[in-house]
């Protein structure tokens, strides 16, 4: 089987997954297992892989998602316990006093928290900071969690341009320069992106307000009429531990500090935090079991999705020694069929395509697999490597956290209780438009050629 056919089959696999997810025909976990396995079997019968190769690929894929699965399970348990104990009720009260009944203020606050939280460049840790803090506020003000995710991912995409963040470091490695040098080049674009993220937050707030969100909005009145608010408050109050608020707050700050600074894997702080929170807030084995069971559903659903993503990552992204990976075949396929007229404007072309491609390529394969190939093509048209790298870093970064190929995305939607298809559907066009504007800024500033 030729690499051309492998690349075509890879794209057909991605198209099939996106199609069934958008049409709601399958759960993500099932789609991530079925279609990559069908692709793997086809590659085995086509003589491209052996059964042993396929097994090794899947094991390798699981290795890339297992840590995120553990992080998700214990972060769901931890924040669930904090919610049951009523810690977020007090935090929400403080936030509500700060923003009042301003829906726009909530959206701007979401953006600011995401910008600050993503200074460390960790997508999973940022979602663990933003979503648990803001989701109860969005529910109280009858705002859609999809809006919270949209604002968050745009802010995170902009901060992901930092020199210690993954995409910038990967691109700098391919270019053979220091990450800080590449960052200095894209710094003006990042500044414009931060301002644009705040503008988008305001626009999202206006949209939410117009649909009736807010403490005294149309949606709040409807909730009171149906009794939803009263039922929710009664459920939470049974497990509330107001006297332990200070302890729970300090414990949460300690978990976040460990998440950012400690040498441990990201799931370890939440394992320690979950055990401590259970022992202090709800002593007794029977109560521990009851609390864990109450949060088992979301944890199991998201964990199965991440395990399915392991199959997807393994078959498409991972490679076997001496055999070109499927994702590399896909990137070669794109570059082989690119017309010369587009080649002369390669940075702009790759900038326009970066957001759709982010749905099919993980970060490593995009920068380590596709970037060198595109740079090689650019040389044939007399285009420097730097503007190509800038286009791929800046425009792709905007879409990092709507991609199902990025485990942190699955963590974020799981914490927010949003289907991945709904997240993509509500954010894709916003993210694509955002990347266009960033690209235009780069062209106007002379960082990218027109």
MIMI-575207 format. One record per residue (C-alpha): residue in three letters; x, y, z. Coordinates in steps of 0.02 Angstrom, whole numbers, plus 50000, padded with zeros to 5 digits. Example, Ala and Ser with C-alpha at 12.3 -4.5 7.8 and 13.67 -1.06 7.14 Angstrom:
BEGIN
ALA506154977550390 SER506844994750357 
***
This chain:
BEGIN
UNK500005000050000 UNK500735016949949 UNK500935031950065 UNK499725041349952 UNK498345028749988 UNK498775028750174 UNK498605047750178 UNK496925047050090 UNK496295033750212 UNK496895044450357 UNK495865059350298 UNK494345048150268 UNK494515042150448 UNK494535059950516 UNK493075065250405 UNK492065050150464 UNK492395054150647 UNK491945072550630 UNK490375068250531 UNK489655055750655 UNK490075067150802 UNK489215082050724 UNK487685071850678 UNK487615064050850 UNK487685046350780 UNK489005040450904 UNK489765045051070 UNK491555051651050 UNK492295036651140 UNK491485024651017 UNK491965034950863 UNK493765036450923 UNK493855017450936 UNK492855011350785 UNK493555021750642 UNK495415021050688 UNK495245002150713 UNK494445000550541 UNK495885010750471 UNK497144999950563 UNK496384983850499 UNK496374990750321 UNK498224995350338 UNK498624977850401 UNK497714969250257 UNK498524981550138 UNK500234975950197 UNK500714992950270 UNK500724986950451 UNK500774970050535 UNK499594965150676 UNK501064967050796 UNK501364984750730 UNK499544989150758 UNK499624982850936 UNK501174992950973 UNK500385008650899 UNK498835007051009 UNK499895004151165 UNK500915019451122 UNK499325029651098 UNK498675024451268 UNK500295030551343 UNK499935048051278 UNK498185049151353 UNK498265038851514 UNK498985053051618 UNK497585064751561 UNK496295051251602 UNK496975049851779 UNK496985068751793 UNK495185069651737 UNK494545056351857 UNK495315064152011 UNK494985082251959 UNK493135078051934 UNK493085069852105 UNK494015084152188 UNK492985098252116 UNK491405088252143 UNK491825086852328 UNK492195105452338 UNK490525109152254 UNK489595097652374 UNK490475105652522 UNK489885122852464 UNK491595130852439 UNK491115137552268 UNK489505145052338 UNK490545157252440 UNK491735160552294 UNK490255163452179 UNK489525175652303 UNK491135185852300 UNK491225185352111 UNK489415190352095 UNK489715205452206 UNK491175210252095 UNK490235208951929 UNK488485211851996 UNK487195206351869 UNK488335210251722 UNK488385195851599 UNK489755204951504 UNK490765206451665 UNK490665187551690 UNK491305184551513 UNK492745196851533 UNK493185189051701 UNK493225171951617 UNK494455178551489 UNK495575186551620 UNK495615170751727 UNK496045160251574 UNK497435172251523 UNK498185171951697 UNK497915153351721 UNK498785148951558 UNK500395158151597 UNK501175141251634 UNK500695134951461 UNK499755119751527 UNK498055117251446 UNK497445104151570 UNK497915114551722 UNK497085130051648 UNK495445120951620 UNK495565114451799 UNK495695132551859 UNK494435141151745 UNK493005128751728 UNK492675124351912 UNK492805142751961 UNK491675149751826 UNK490445135851782 UNK489385138451939 UNK489305157051898 UNK488725153251721 UNK487395141551787 UNK486795154251915 UNK486665167551780 UNK485915155251653 UNK487345157251530 UNK487895143251414 UNK489465133551464 UNK489915132951278 UNK490175151751288 UNK491335149651436 UNK492355136851338 UNK492425147951183 UNK493105162651282 UNK494325151451375 UNK495065142751223 UNK495355159051131 UNK496255166551281 UNK497255150551305 UNK497715150051121 UNK498455167451131 UNK499445163651291 UNK500035147351213 UNK501235157851108 UNK502385159951258 UNK504165153351229 UNK503945139751361 UNK502315133751283 UNK502345118051176 UNK501955124851001 UNK503235138951006 UNK504585127351073 UNK504205114150940 UNK504245126750798 UNK505855134550863 UNK506645117250871 UNK506215114050688 UNK506905131250640 UNK508485128250742 UNK508305144350842 UNK507945148951022 UNK506115148651072 UNK506305166151146 UNK506925172550977 UNK505365165950889 UNK504285173051029 UNK505035190451006 UNK504505189650824 UNK502705185050865 UNK502555195751022 UNK501615210050933 UNK500365197350866 UNK500145190351041 UNK499805207851110 UNK498475210750977 UNK497765193451013 UNK497565197151198 UNK496615213151159 UNK495555203651032 UNK495165189951158 UNK494475203051277 UNK493435210451136 UNK492735193251096 UNK492295190951280 UNK491295207051274 UNK490405201551114 UNK489985184651192 UNK489295193751344 UNK488175204351234 UNK487535188851144 UNK487165179951308 UNK486295195251380 UNK485215196951225 UNK484635178951239 UNK484005182451415 UNK485455177451528 UNK485815186451692 UNK485215186251872 UNK483615195351824 UNK483505190351642 UNK482155180951549 UNK483005164051576 UNK483125167151764 UNK481265170751772 UNK480875154751678 UNK481985144751797 UNK481055151551949 UNK479395146951871 UNK479945128851844 UNK480745127552017 UNK482465122651949 UNK483415134852059 UNK482575129352220 UNK482875110852186 UNK484725113752149 UNK484985123752309 UNK484125110552415 UNK485235096852343 UNK486845106352378 UNK486385111852555 UNK486255093952620 UNK488135091352595 UNK488725109152629 UNK490155111552752 UNK490205130452780 UNK491315129052934 UNK492675120852827 UNK492685134552694 UNK494395141452743 UNK495155124152747 UNK494405119452579 UNK494985135752501 UNK496765133552564 UNK496755115452505 UNK496185120852332 UNK497525134252322 UNK498815121252375 UNK498225109152240 UNK498335122652107 UNK500065127952169 UNK500655109852159 UNK499885108451987 UNK500925123151925 UNK502555121352022 UNK502785103552086 UNK503855090551997 UNK502455077752011 UNK501335072351865 UNK499805083551851 UNK498605070451921 UNK499575068152085 UNK499015084852164 UNK497195080152131 UNK497435062652201 UNK498135070052362 UNK496805083752365 UNK495375071352338 UNK495955059952478 UNK496195074652598 UNK494535082752553 UNK493575066652579 UNK494375062852747 UNK494095080252817 UNK492395084752743 UNK491535067852742 UNK492355055752867 UNK491835037652860 UNK491995024052728 UNK490135023352684 UNK490065042052655 UNK491645041252550 UNK490845028052439 UNK489245038252423 UNK490175054052372 UNK491285044952246 UNK489785035952170 UNK488855052352149 UNK490245058652034 UNK490665042051949 UNK489575044851796 UNK490485060051722 UNK492175052751769 UNK491825036151683 UNK491115044351527 UNK492605055751504 UNK493865042351549 UNK493145031051414 UNK493275045351290 UNK495105047851332 UNK495445029251315 UNK494605029751145 UNK495685044651100 UNK497185033751142 UNK496695022050999 UNK496475036950884 UNK498165044350932 UNK499025027550916 UNK498415022850743 UNK498525040150664 UNK499955048850753 UNK501175036250823 UNK502465027850712 UNK503355011350693 UNK505225011150658 UNK505525011050471 UNK503715014750425 UNK503005032150391 UNK501585036450511 UNK499835039450446 UNK499865057750499 UNK501485060650405 UNK500715052850249 UNK499255064850271 UNK500395080050281 UNK501385074250129 UNK499755072050034 UNK499275090150065 UNK500935096950007 UNK501025085849851 UNK499395092349782 UNK499635110649824 UNK499555120949662 UNK501045132049619 UNK499965147649626 UNK499585143949808 UNK501395139349842 UNK501945157149807 UNK500815162849950 UNK501215148050062 UNK501205157050232 UNK499455163950199 UNK498815147350132 UNK499455137650283 UNK498775151150397 UNK497035149550322 UNK497085130550333 UNK497835129450507 UNK496195129350603 UNK495365115350501 UNK496995105450504 UNK497065107050694 UNK495555095450702 UNK496565081750614 UNK498345084250677 UNK498995083550854 UNK500315096350907 UNK501835085150884 UNK501365078750712 UNK500865096050655 UNK502525104250700 UNK503755089850690 UNK502925081250541 UNK502095094450435 UNK503125110250470 UNK504775103350398 UNK503865097450241 UNK503025114350216 UNK504675123550245 UNK505475112650111 UNK504095117149989 UNK504285135550033 UNK506125135049987 UNK505645130049811 UNK504645146249798 UNK505985156849881 UNK505005158950043 UNK505955159950207 UNK505605147250342 UNK505195160150478 UNK503565167150406 UNK502955149450373 UNK503315144750553 UNK502465160650615 UNK500905156550514 UNK500845138750579 UNK501155143650760 UNK500005158750773 UNK498525152450671 UNK498575134650734 UNK498735140050915 UNK497035148250906 UNK496265131150874 UNK497305120550994 UNK495945118351122 UNK494505114351006 UNK495455099650931 UNK494915082250987 UNK496715077050952 UNK497265087151105 UNK496875077751269 UNK496685094151366 UNK495195098451255 UNK494315082551309 UNK494695086751490 UNK493965104351470 UNK492325098851390 UNK492155085051519 UNK492345096951666 UNK491095108851585 UNK489845094951547 UNK489845099251360 UNK489915086951215 UNK491465088851108 UNK490375091150954 UNK489445105651037 UNK491085113651089 UNK491755112750911 UNK490105118450837 UNK489985133750950 UNK491815138650939 UNK492495133550768 UNK491965148650664 UNK492435160650805 UNK494145152750818 UNK494405152850630 UNK493915171250618 UNK495065174950765 UNK496525166650674 UNK496145176750516 UNK496255192950612 UNK497895187750695 UNK498575183450523 UNK498045200350454 UNK498935208850599 UNK500505198850556 UNK500395204450374 UNK500095222750419 UNK501605222350538 UNK502685214550403 UNK502965198450501 UNK502135188150364 UNK502195191950177 UNK500575196050088 
***
